[in-house]
C-alpha cells in the first residue's frame, strides 16, 4: 500500500479507558479526504478461553451532535432516576434478609 492508502487507517488520537471488566478505546482516525471519524471499541476478556470479545462502532462527524445529545440525555436520565432504583434494591435486600421472600425489580 502507498502512503496515501495508509492515511485512511491512520490513528490521529487514541484514548483508553479501563472500566471494571471492560476496556473502552476511543480512536480518532482520518479518511482519505482527511475527514476525522471516531471508532469506539468495547473489549472484554472471555472467561472460558481468555480471548477478547470486541464490539466496535464508527461515529462520523455528521452524527457527532446527535450522538452526544442522545448520550447526554441517557446519562442524565440514569442520574435522575438512579436513586429510586438504588432505594428499591436496598429495600429488596432488606426484605430478603428480614423475611424469606424476594420480588423482581
C-alpha positions in Angstrom: 0.0 0.0 0.0 1.1 3.5 -0.6 1.3 6.3 1.9 -2.0 7.7 0.7 -3.8 4.4 1.3 -2.2 4.0 4.8 -3.6 7.5 5.6 -7.1 6.1 5.6 -6.4 4.0 8.7 -4.1 6.4 10.5 -4.9 7.0 14.1 -4.8 10.7 14.9 -5.7 10.3 18.6 -6.4 7.4 20.9 -7.8 7.3 24.5 -8.0 4.0 26.5 -10.5 3.9 29.4 -10.5 0.9 31.8 -13.8 0.4 33.5 -14.2 -2.7 35.6 -14.1 -5.8 33.4 -14.3 -3.8 30.2 -11.8 -1.5 28.4 -13.1 1.1 26.0 -11.0 2.6 23.2 -11.9 6.0 21.7 -9.9 6.4 18.5 -9.9 9.3 16.1 -9.0 8.3 12.5 -8.7 10.1 9.2 -10.3 9.2 5.9 -8.5 9.6 2.6 -10.1 13.1 2.3 -8.7 13.9 5.8 -12.1 13.9 7.5 -11.9 12.7 11.1 -14.2 10.0 12.5 -14.3 8.1 15.8 -14.2 4.4 16.4 -15.4 3.3 19.9 -14.4 -0.2 20.8 -15.5 -2.2 23.8 -13.2 -5.0 24.8 -13.9 -7.7 27.4 -12.0 -10.8 28.2 -14.0 -14.0 27.8 -13.6 -16.2 30.9 -13.9 -19.6 29.1 -10.8 -19.2 26.9 -9.2 -15.9 27.7 -10.0 -14.5 24.3 -11.1 -10.9 24.0 -14.6 -10.1 22.7 -14.6 -6.7 20.9 -17.6 -4.6 19.7 -16.9 -1.6 17.6 -19.0 1.3 16.3 -18.0 4.0 13.9 -19.1 7.6 14.5 -18.9 10.1 11.7 -18.7 13.8 12.1 -22.1 14.5 10.7 -23.5 12.4 13.6 -21.4 13.8 16.5 -24.0 16.3 17.7 -27.0 13.9 17.7 -24.9 11.1 19.2 -23.6 13.4 22.0 -27.1 14.7 22.7 -28.5 11.2 22.9 -25.8 10.0 25.2 -26.2 13.1 27.4 -30.0 12.6 27.6 -29.5 8.9 28.5 -26.8 9.6 31.2 -29.0 12.5 32.6 -32.0 10.1 32.8 -30.0 7.5 34.7 -28.5 10.1 37.1 -32.0 11.5 37.8 -33.6 8.0 38.3 -30.8 6.0 39.8 -31.6 7.0 43.4 -35.0 5.5 43.0 -33.6 2.2 41.7 -30.9 2.1 44.5 -33.7 2.5 47.1 -35.6 -0.3 45.5 -32.6 -2.6 45.6 -31.8 -1.7 49.2 -35.5 -2.5 50.1 -35.3 -5.7 48.2 -32.1 -6.8 50.0 -33.6 -5.8 53.4 -36.8 -7.8 52.7 -34.7 -10.8 51.7 -32.8 -10.6 55.0 -35.8 -10.0 57.2 -38.3 -12.3 55.5 -37.6 -15.3 53.3 -39.0 -13.9 50.1 -37.9 -11.8 47.2 -39.5 -10.0 44.3 -38.4 -8.7 40.9 -37.5 -5.1 40.4 
